[in-house]
Amino acid sequence: MLMLKPHFKVNARGHLVIGGCDAVELAERFGTPLYVVDEQRVRENYRRFHRAFVERWPSVLVCYALKANSNLAVCKVLQSEGAGAEVSSGNELQNALKVGIQGERMVFNGNYKTIPELELAVINNVLINIDNFQELETVAQVALHVGKKARIGFRVNPDIKTPTHPYIATGLRESKFGFDVASGQALDAYKRASRMKNIEVVGIQAHIGSQILDAAPFEEEAKRLMALVAEIKDRLGIYLQFIDLGGGLGTPYTPEERELPPEQVAERVVKVIEKSVEEKGLPTPTLILEPGRYIIADASVLLARVGHTKHRPGVPDWVAVDAGMNALIRPALYGAYHHIEIANRITEENSKLFNVAGPLCESGDFLGKRRKLPPVEPGDLAVIFDVGAYGLAMSSQHTAKPRPAMVLVNSGKAELVRGRETYEDLIHLDRIPSWLE
Ligand code: LLP
């Protein structure tokens, strides 16, 4: 058995307990595959992250990155904690509005925002981080059309190497995001925007990557951003009110990985900002952070029913569970590790090696390879850890499997917050054309 994080317990029946609920009972009551989100853990993660920065800097806005998990109940929990929102689509923006997050406490990012999405953002006073020169023109037109000034910042690309999977490293020069800093492109963007009528230039933003467990890249990011902020002030006389360092703080997925305390990141970036504000005589900016994974990843598990096992001479046995890459694509897509245990045998020794397969017709459809588990039997309940971020959010209906349901648990209470899709849900948008009827 692994060292469980403190928000998990084991009960007298030897079952995993999350949010005061027995995982085996949750699976019986709500079916599998099932995402389970621990409300208290979401709150704890948010509070710890928020506190780390607020204790060190006078003006902080933590915008939860909805892309990690935009379920309305999750958003509502974070809204009740006072979080702002980082949105990357009009629909995420609508979700944030729906749970009561004000537009002024949102940032809108992305390298391709549509006109209706931009309209929604301008109408709601959302801070838009512009990604390219053409988008700047579009936003100006949208603002004119809406009859409102657009609050904008620029997404800049500080060219920083991050120790993470190449698919989720976004701060490198060749990445598709933002304005290049080194060549003067970013400065040029500020210059152009400062001459535009319906544009209010208020911020600067970067996001260097995701699943980062080292504070150094964040410190470097802060240095490069502050150097640019000072240059923008000196050369253009623009004082930026918002410094947005993006998201990216990782969570330990493997038993060997160590957490990167948010306090450590806050300490190092705040020092950089403080120094630069003092030296360059800048007004105190509001620091924006956009954490997704840190807030929600370890607050959720996926429960999956074991169907059968299969012996293969000389290699690990297979165990097939009812959640595969349709329910959780991270192992197949990034080779990501998610720890797996058997929820109804949590106290038993993990003595046997298994490959854990999903139910889909692809060899890539696995949740883990070479995992030690107790001698698993049909009907057991597998639990996959740390799936709260980009789990359900990236799930699909591959092989016409309905997406999993999700429950929120807190102090022994459990309530469905995302229903299980039905066959009707799967086909209700399909049509057979008239000539085939
Ligand atoms: N802000 C921006 C502009 C972003 O692009 C992202 C994530 C975040 C904030 C939140 O980053 P976080 O704190 O969650 O690391 N699907 C991948 C992760 C992609 C992250 C994309 N951007 C995965 O499953 O690992």
Boltz pocket constraint, residues with backbone or C-beta under 6 A from the ligand:
constraints:
  - pocket:
      binder: B
      contacts: [[A, 65], [A, 67], [A, 68], [A, 86], [A, 109], [A, 110], [A, 167], [A, 168], [A, 207], [A, 209], [A, 210], [A, 211], [A, 246], [A, 247], [A, 248], [A, 249], [A, 290], [A, 291], [A, 292], [A, 293], [A, 294], [A, 330], [A, 389], [A, 390]]
      max_distance: 6.0
